[in-house]
Amino acid sequence: MERTIKASYDMFHADYEFTFTRGYPTLINHPQETEFVANIAKQVPGIKEVTETPPIMGGEDVSYYLQHVNGAFFFTGASNPNWARAYPHHQPKFDIDERALLHAAKVLGAATLQYMDQVARKG
């Protein structure tokens, strides 16, 4: 990038300053925690399917946490199949089927209770 920018500015005898700021680190779920959350989600009433998402190029600040502690990031599936079009997050027309928030809360709540139970059994 530096060479390309320098060549463009040199062509027009201009000055420039180049600063590269890295974005979020790669978000990598930990296998055991991912399986734990997926198994819980499969047991939550109202959740129709649990699927693995192929890698995507989006950025997520949870990646900083997962560099220090094991965990799993998951999508909730917040669009409504009856809508004519679903828009992605951060798009001005984005809308969420609020029932998805309840599903996410149930998964997180069940995961917390099961995790705390496992910790208590270990003593």
N, C-alpha and C positions, 0 to 999 in steps of 0.2 A: 504494500500500500504506500509506503514511504517513497519508493522509487517512482511509482506512477504519479503521485501527487507532485513530487519534485520536478519530474519531467514536464508536467503540464504548466507549472508555475515558471520554470526556466524558459519555456517556449515564449512566454509573455513578459519575461524579465520582472516578475512579481515576487514579492516576499510572502512567505507563509509560515505558519507554525502548526506543527502536527502533534496532536496528543491522542494516544490510543487508550481508551478505557475499556477494560474487559467487562463483559456482561456477567450474568449469573453463571456460576459453575454448572456443569452437567448434573442434572438430578438423577440419581441412581437409587432406586428402591432396593432395600435389602431383602433377599429371597425369603427368609424365615418370617419376617414381619409382613411381607406382601401376602404370603400364603395364609398367615394368621387373619389378616383383615379380609381377604377374599372368602375364607371359610365362614367367617362371621356374617359377611354380607349375604352369602347364600342362604343363611338361616333367617334373615330378617323378612317378616311378612311384607308383601308389597313390592319387593325387589324381584323383577322378572328375570334378569340375567346378570351375570358377572362375567366380564370378558377382560382379556388382557389387551391393553392399548399398545399398538406398535410405537416405537420411538418417534417423537415429534421434536420440532425445532423451537418450541416455545420456551420462554424463560420463566423461572419460578423461584421465589426467594426461599422456599422450603429446602432447596438444594443446599443452602448454607447449614441448616440444621442437620441434614442427613450426612454431612461431612463429619459430624461430631457424635451423633447418636444414631443407632439403628432405627429405621422407621420405614413407612410406606406412604406415599402420596397416591391419592386416588381421585378419579373424576366421579361426579355424582350422576351425570346424565340428566341435565336440567331442562331439556327441550320437551315440548309437548308434540306428540305425533299428529295431533289434529290441527296444528298451526300450518299455514301455507308455507312459511319459511322460518327457519331457525337461524339466528345471527350469532356469531361467536362473541365471546366475552370481549369487553373493551370496545365493542362496536356500538355506536349511538342507538341503534335499534334493538340491541340485545334485550331480551326479556327472559325471565326464568319462570318455569313452572314451579311454583312455591311448594308443591308437594314433594319435590326433590329435596328440599331443605329438611323436611321431616325424615326422609329416608337416610340422608347423611347423618342427621343427629342420632337416629336409631343405631346406625352402624358404629358411630363413634362411642355412643353410650355403651352398647353391648361389648365393644372391644375393650373399653376401659374397665368394665365390671369383670370381664373374663381375665384380663391381664392382672388386675388387682387380686383376684382369686388365686391365680397361679403364683403370684408373689407371696401371698399369705400362706399358701401350702408349703412353699419352700422354707418358710420360717424366717 
